[in-house]
Amino acid sequence: MLKLIQLEIRKNKLFGMLKGVAIAVLLILGFMLLLTYVDAEDGSGRGEFKTYAEMLEGLYILVKVTFVVFASVVLSKLVIDEYKNNTITLLFMYPISRKKLLAAKIIIVFLFTLLSVFISDILIGALLIGINSFTHVIPGQLELTAISREVVRIGADAIYAAGIGLIPLYIGMRKKSVPATIVTAVLFVGVSSSDFGGFRMSNLVGISIFFSLLGVAIAYLSIRNIEQKDIA
């Protein structure tokens, strides 16, 4: 399986997407700095965030939304494009299990989303906290126990996002459409991350776990009968 994953990464030149990831991280950092340091409308001299909790909450949402959509792009490149252009037929002619080939592609998307969210949250969060330690725009400081708690939350969020990033596979496989796959991801994270009078679905652990497991289930069902399925 590891060999297949390495071959898929090389074949699709996925390391070239790291530049896009780096650009996304810089844009998120810039946007977070803008929200943190541009004066609020109430004239308080502070930006959108008044506490570390608010700042980190905003960061986690922005990172998750960005990389779930990014995952749909990778999913489209690795899976949906292959079906759309019918190149998957040639791929399945190799003396390798179809299940293993498709599983390798899905594992890449899962790990890409997990690592992107985890590293981005840690990196951007550390930079924002470090900058604030000099500017003191957000009062107080994070205790060691609070930092440990945030790292655990980041890890959990990364796992949830990795599962959620597989949900667009359902629409993509049915429609064999790259735009439909990406639009599904945009609509899904848009609704789940929106604030409805202080209520946000993505803040509920139970719902995040449900959506993450739903994505994994969709991936499993996509692979389960692939050996017998007509791919034309």
Beta strands, then each sheet from edge to edge (+ up, - down):
end
